[in-house]
Every structure is written in C-alpha cells, then in structure tokens.
Amino acid sequence: MATVSLRATAEQEAAREAFAAGQDLALVAGAGTGKTSTLALMGSSTRRRGLYVAFNKPIADEARGRFAGNVQCRTSHSLAHRAVGHRFQDRLDASRHMPLKRTAKLLGLDRDLAVGKRRLRATTQARLVMEMVRRFCYSTDDQVAARHLGPVNGLDDQGAQYLAQVLLKRARWAWDDICSPEGGLPFQHDHYLKMWALTRPRLPADFVLLDEAQDTNPVLEEIFLAQDAQRVCVGDPAQQIYEWRHAKDIMSGFPGRQLELTQSFRFGPAIAEVANRWLRAAASTMQLTGRAGGASGLGRAEVPDAVLCRGNADALAEVLRFLEQGVAVALAGGGKPLLKIAEAAVDLQAGRRTSHHELFLFSSWGEVQEYAEQDSAAAELKAIVELVDTYGPQQIIAAVNRMTDEDHAQVVVSTVHKAKGREWRRVRIGDGFTPAVDQPGARGVHPAEARLIYVAVTRAREVLDTRGIQWAEAHIRQASRAWVTSTPQGVPLAALPLTGQLQYPRSPMSVFLARHLPRTERVVGSYLQRSRGLPPAVQPMDERRPDYAALGHTIDYRLRLGLGCGPGGAVAAGVELLSAPLPIEGAPGPRVRRALHTAGTQLLARLQAHLEGAHRLGEEELTRLCHVAGFYEALYRNGVFSRRRNLLALADEHTMLDHLTAAVPAYVLEDIAEQMELAEQPFAGFRRLPAEQRVCGPVFAGSGDLGGADADFIVGGLLIDCKATTRPHTIHRSAVQQLAGYLLLDYDDAYGVDRVGLYLSRQGALITWSVGEFLDASGARAPLPRLRALLRGHLRQAQRSTSSGKG
Ligand SMILES: Nc1ncnc2c1ncn2[C@@H]1O[C@H](COP(=O)(O)OP(=O)(O)OP(=O)(O)O)[C@@H](O)[C@H]1O
C-alpha cells in the first residue's frame, strides 16, 4: 500500500486516532484531501474486521488494492446480491432483454389510458409502473405508494395524481410478483437491494466505512444508521449533487464525532482560494488549503484537458465549437443520450410519437415547445427544447457521430455530474451556470448551484480557467466578505429564529451549543437506540404529492386542541395581516383579502367556541379547520401570499369559511385521523393535567434575543417537540439542539421544565430524557442556571455586534 507510507497530516492522524478509539465518525473530506489514504490508514490501525461500502463498482475495485486484508471492499448491490440477489440470478439473466410489450402483458395492460387530453400507450404505462417500483426500491418505505410515480412531462398536478392512483394498484401487484418465486416480471438489481433492505440486515463487520456519504440513497442510509458496528461516514456535503428527494445529507446530522480533512494535495493555493469562495457560497464552513507542489493556478486554457458544463445543452455547444476548430473531442459518458433526444425530436417533428422517457406524452414537437413554456415544466425538459431548437436534431446527430472516445480525445467535455470523483490537469469551466434569477434582489447564487460549481473548480490540478463563471465570481466575492455573519441571501445570522440558526454552524446559537453542549450527537445516539423497533410511520399512500409541511401544522394544532389550547398566535396574526392596509407580495385584491379575513375570523371563533365547550365540533370538522388555519399561519411566517399548494389561493370575493374547509383534500382527513388515533394513548395523561400545567406554543424569555423561538408543548414540566416525520431514523442533530435551545432560552426557569422529549406523531411514540440526563449526555460543562446566564450574555453580545455592523 503505497499511500500508507506517506507522512499523515495532523488531520489524518486525528481521524485515525478517533477511529482507533472506537468512536462513530463523520469525516468531511474536501476535494483532493486524501480520503482513501486516510481510510486505509484507519483500517490498518486495527485487526478488527471492516467493511468499506463504495459508491460504485470501479471505486470498490480500486479500493481493494489499497486496504489491508481485514477490510472488505464492496458496493451495496454486491452485499445485497450475496445475501439475497444470488437466488434470483436466473430471473436476472432471463429478463435482461424482455420487451416492454411482454411486461405490459404480464401487468394486464392492454389498452391506452386517457389522462385529460393525453393518451398513454400500454407499454408506456408498463414502463411507468416499473419505474414506480424502482423508486420505491430506493426509498425507506415498506410499501409502494402513489408518490413513487416520478415527474411526468405533459401532465398537470391533477393529471399526475389521477395517473398515480390508477397505476398504484399495478405497481403493488408488480412488487408482489417480483418477490414471488413464481414471478414473471423483469427482475432488476434494485429489486434485490430492496428485498435485502427489508430484512433489516446486520452487516458482517466490526466497523463500516461508508464512502461518498453525501450522495447515499435513503435505502442504504437507513441500513448504515441501524448498524451496531462502529460507523464511519466519509464524504463532502458541499459535493452533494444528487438530491434524493426530501433527503437531508446524512453527514451533517450524523450522531458521531465530526472531523475534517482540509489539506488538498490536488491543487495549490490559488485554486484553493477559488474553491473556498464557492464553499462559502454553498453555505459550508470548511475551508481548504492547497498543498500540491509544482505549478498550479488560474489561467486561460483554450484547449484544456476538460471543459466542465452544467448540463447537456451547454456541453453540446462546447462540443460543436471544438469540432469546428478540428479538435478531437469526447463527451464524458458518450453521446447516446443526445442521440436519443435528437431521434425523438425527428419523430415528433414529423408528427410521429416517441417512446423517449421525457417526451412520450407528446404528439408533436409544437406540443413539447408549448408545454416547456410553462413555469412548472421540469428544468430538464426546458433544456431539451432549448438544445433541439438551437441546433436542430440533424446537427446534433452529426455532432455525436463526429465525436471520438475519451482515449483518443484531445479534450473531454463533461457535465459536472459525470465529472464526479475525477480530476484533470487543465480545466475550463463552461458558461452555462446560472445565477438565482428567480429571486429578485437575491444576493449570491443558489447553494445547489454553488455546490455544482465547487465540484467543477476542484477537478483541476494545474490550470483552472474560470472565465465562464466570471459573473458569478464577482457576485460571490462581494457576498464572501459578509459570509461570517450572514446567510448567502444576506440575512444576518443573529436575526434568524432558533431553527434557522441551527442550520448554520457559525450562527450565535450554534457556536454557543458547540462550546457548551459539545456532544449533542450522544443524545441522537440514545434517541436512535430507543426508537428502534417502532412500527413503520403512518403516511398517505394514495396521494402522489402529500403536502407534508401543511400536514405538520395540522397535526400540531389538532394535538394542541386536544390539550385544550388554541392554535396559537401566529394563525391569528395571519388572519389580521389580511385586513391590515399593508401590501403583501402575491396577495389577491382587497375584496378577496376581505373575504379571507372574514373566513379566518370565523375560523378562530369556531375553534374558540369548541374549546369553551359552547359548541363542540367533531373530529373531521376540527381537522378541516386546523388544515385551513395552517395556511393563515404560513402567510404570517413567510410574509408572502404563496400561490403554490395554498388553499387560500383558490379564494374569490365570495369565498366563505365553508368553501375553504370543503376544499381540504380527503387524504388529509385520513392521515390526521390516523395520527390522532396514535396520539390517544400517549397524550391521555397530559389531558388530565390541570390547565396551568398544559402550555402550548410556549415563548421564552430569551426568544427575543434571536429571531424567535416557540416550542410545541410543555405538559407537567415535560417540554415536547412534535415531529411528523416519515423517516424517524434520520432525525437530525438539530432536532436535539432545538430542544436544548428551548431549555436554555427559558432564562428564568419560568416553565420549570424537568424533562424534554420528542413526540413522533406518525408512530405515536414519545421519547424523553430528564433534564439531568439530557445535559450530561450532551457534554454540558456547567449547571443549567449558569448555562442560561451564559447564553443570555452570548446572544445579547451577538445582537449588539450585528446592529453595530461589526463581526
Ligand atoms: N499525507 C499526505 N501527504 C502527501 N500526499 C498525500 C497525503 N495523503 C494523500 N496524499 C495524496 O493525495 C492524493 C489523493 O489521495 P487519495 O487517493 O487517498 O484520495 P482520494 O480517495 O482519491 O480522494 P480525494 O481525491 O477526494 O481526496 C494522492 O495522490 C495521495 O498520494
């Protein structure tokens, strides 16, 4: 092992020591910082059995040569294949070339399906069903649900919901068929991965190293988190470019020690400086040092080794430019995807339909263009239309045919996604990256875009040419100066509410907790232990896009009402806002506002009458009112009248409360009824407490020292935060820090909190700690009253520095 003989840096050595001490670790490794060398160093420091889980097969194969014999190098699929998949080998082989027609037949699909004015062929339906199953396989769900239908170009929300409901039955049947020994449907690798995950496997190792953890899919993430073995996740959250829907990056919330590798051996100081600006724009606190010897810096590269682009469209533009100059050019990953788009466009332009997975619903190119004009159309589709309309399908086909393969190319053109994990000597950044145009007045670049650019600029070893992103460089240079005390959008960190501050490690609250409660991850560990074995979360199965945020509000209000409290001041504030003579961004005209204000006032009155016992309401009516109330609160909290997924946006001047409550979807009623049933038992004791011991939405003495903080409930001295999450295993460290924040912000002990806890409303589980246990586990170094006094001093100091413009 060549690399073990390198002299380890202090950071690498610290990682090895923490590992040898048996700790769970999240190792944040910046680009080129010798991640694999460090992992090999860890592995060889022990004789215990290790398992290294690689992102894909080539990485696993390469790693095999670098680890000592005690560490096995595998991918998740190879682990699953050995455990479960090998039994299905015959079916895997047999179904490799099964035509879609046959799949459709097996699924009982034999005719077109009309969805609005579009028609779906049986084979298309079959493909969508199999895709639903595939998305299910990567989720942590234990049943196929309507939301596993992916985006479908050409359908509006209503159409997609209808389609999802129709296909759901087939998709459930398909999964049963796939799992059955007599099954006939095509069997794929993702299928045995899911079957294996459903067995809740114990990995055969004393320690597990999970690589590229920032891009781990939810199904593998859950397996990793559930292990009793020592766990180390390694990666770079700033390089997260595959956003698994709703998945927070596993590393920042991981209940283990957080360590960093920041010395990059790939490039020198000048490139590191560019990378650091993009790290800040991506809201990361890591900063790299460029340690590569030899020439390394910024410069012009007319014919570089690689040009890195945002997507297919700008990549093709680069390819064409090189072809014109007679330069041998390759496209990373090959030209097949472009060819398929071009061929689909040829068909559509000739009035023929296509089976291309983005375009199958359209019957002409004009229809595609028209659909792509809409704001709601997917970015990929817009890019395809731009590509075809700019170059024409024939030119695209000709370009693909003239490209060479990477081995014979002078230049490789690559999208950032295809450049993941690679490096080149001379790199030029393409000009297709975009500023946050959709946010007027927004300072900076969207963090997701900044992550892409960070990955791009850190692929270069010797020369980095950044002319293509000059606009953005100017932009973020300015933002960079303020980055220590502001969000990328320019909001001072000290002015954020508690939950907002916890997203930024350098905010006053996070800095305080890191110093005074440094081990909150141990509370997360205790939470994970105690939440194991809970039943699966209840959730809406038939709704394609459940509005989880709105459902979260609704259950919160319902639980409050159950404790005899109203929905809280924020709802009333939202109602009031509608009658105030203030402009609200996006709000309807004065008459509609008046109608909504009247409806809101009635809503509050009805809930009040219910609470006072003057007019008791039934379960369903309460849920409807609570659901509508959530949109008033959102108006107050966001300060804008959003049109997206907002029931209030359906109103006109004749709208009355009953119209709003009638518009509450059926899935909301079912979902909340299920959650309320689960709450029956855990909340029974609380309901019997005297009124003064049931506090809902408590605000603390310290809430004004930051941008606000109100907890969910304090019942008989127990402070509870309610989590309506569908994935309770992935609860973030910030959930524990939030509890700590409330506890400490009660400067004068006004609520006499003696226990804290999390209530999982989709499982009906309450997990609590005494304040003593909680503080001990978190590594508190001072008693509670002292911590509170220190926090008060710290936050007030931070407020003063912000208002005087320092820091
Ligand atoms: N302590 C060190 N001193 C000098 N060079 C080092 C050290 N550690 C690693 N390197 C060099 O850094 C380069 C990258 O290391 P390695 O192959 O381990 O990283 P990697 O796993 O490819 O990941 P990444 O490039 O993302 O860090 C290698 O050329 C390696 O020799």
The ligand as an SDF file (V2000), in Angstrom:
LIG
                    3D

 31 33  0  0  0  0  0  0  0  0999 V2000
   -0.4560   12.9320    3.9320 N   0  0  0  0  0  0  0  0  0  0  0  0
   -0.2470   13.0870    2.6420 C   0  0  0  0  0  0  0  0  0  0  0  0
    0.8300   13.7160    2.1660 N   0  0  0  0  0  0  0  0  0  0  0  0
    1.0360   13.8780    0.8430 C   0  0  0  0  0  0  0  0  0  0  0  0
    0.1830   13.4320   -0.1090 N   0  0  0  0  0  0  0  0  0  0  0  0
   -0.9310   12.8040    0.2800 C   0  0  0  0  0  0  0  0  0  0  0  0
   -1.2160   12.5830    1.6720 C   0  0  0  0  0  0  0  0  0  0  0  0
   -2.3880   11.9310    1.7520 N   0  0  0  0  0  0  0  0  0  0  0  0
   -2.8260   11.7420    0.4810 C   0  0  0  0  0  0  0  0  0  0  0  0
   -1.9640   12.2590   -0.4070 N   0  0  0  0  0  0  0  0  0  0  0  0
   -2.0800   12.2460   -1.8720 C   0  0  0  0  0  0  0  0  0  0  0  0
   -3.2890   12.8530   -2.2500 O   0  0  0  0  0  0  0  0  0  0  0  0
   -3.7940   12.2330   -3.4410 C   0  0  0  0  0  0  0  0  0  0  0  0
   -5.2420   11.8410   -3.2110 C   0  0  0  0  0  0  0  0  0  0  0  0
   -5.2780   10.8360   -2.2290 O   0  0  0  0  0  0  0  0  0  0  0  0
   -6.2900    9.6400   -2.2130 P   0  0  0  0  0  0  0  0  0  0  0  0
   -6.1410    8.8110   -3.4370 O   0  0  0  0  0  0  0  0  0  0  0  0
   -6.1990    8.9690   -0.9380 O   0  0  0  0  0  0  0  0  0  0  0  0
   -7.6240   10.4790   -2.2840 O   0  0  0  0  0  0  0  0  0  0  0  0
   -8.9860   10.0220   -2.9170 P   0  0  0  0  0  0  0  0  0  0  0  0
   -9.5610    8.9080   -2.1550 O   0  0  0  0  0  0  0  0  0  0  0  0
   -8.8200    9.8810   -4.3840 O   0  0  0  0  0  0  0  0  0  0  0  0
   -9.9650   11.1890   -2.6090 O   0  0  0  0  0  0  0  0  0  0  0  0
   -9.8610   12.6980   -2.7860 P   0  0  0  0  0  0  0  0  0  0  0  0
   -9.0500   12.9390   -4.0360 O   0  0  0  0  0  0  0  0  0  0  0  0
  -11.2820   13.1180   -2.9360 O   0  0  0  0  0  0  0  0  0  0  0  0
   -9.2360   13.1570   -1.5550 O   0  0  0  0  0  0  0  0  0  0  0  0
   -2.9080   11.0440   -3.7260 C   0  0  0  0  0  0  0  0  0  0  0  0
   -2.0180   11.3940   -4.7680 O   0  0  0  0  0  0  0  0  0  0  0  0
   -2.1650   10.8360   -2.4250 C   0  0  0  0  0  0  0  0  0  0  0  0
   -0.8880   10.2840   -2.6510 O   0  0  0  0  0  0  0  0  0  0  0  0
  1  2  1  0
  2  3  1  0
  2  7  2  0
  3  4  2  0
  4  5  1  0
  5  6  2  0
  6  7  1  0
  6 10  1  0
  7  8  1  0
  8  9  2  0
  9 10  1  0
 10 11  1  0
 11 12  1  0
 11 30  1  0
 12 13  1  0
 13 14  1  0
 13 28  1  0
 14 15  1  0
 15 16  1  0
 16 17  2  0
 16 18  1  0
 16 19  1  0
 19 20  1  0
 20 21  2  0
 20 22  1  0
 20 23  1  0
 23 24  1  0
 24 25  2  0
 24 26  1  0
 24 27  1  0
 28 29  1  0
 28 30  1  0
 30 31  1  0
M  END
$$$$
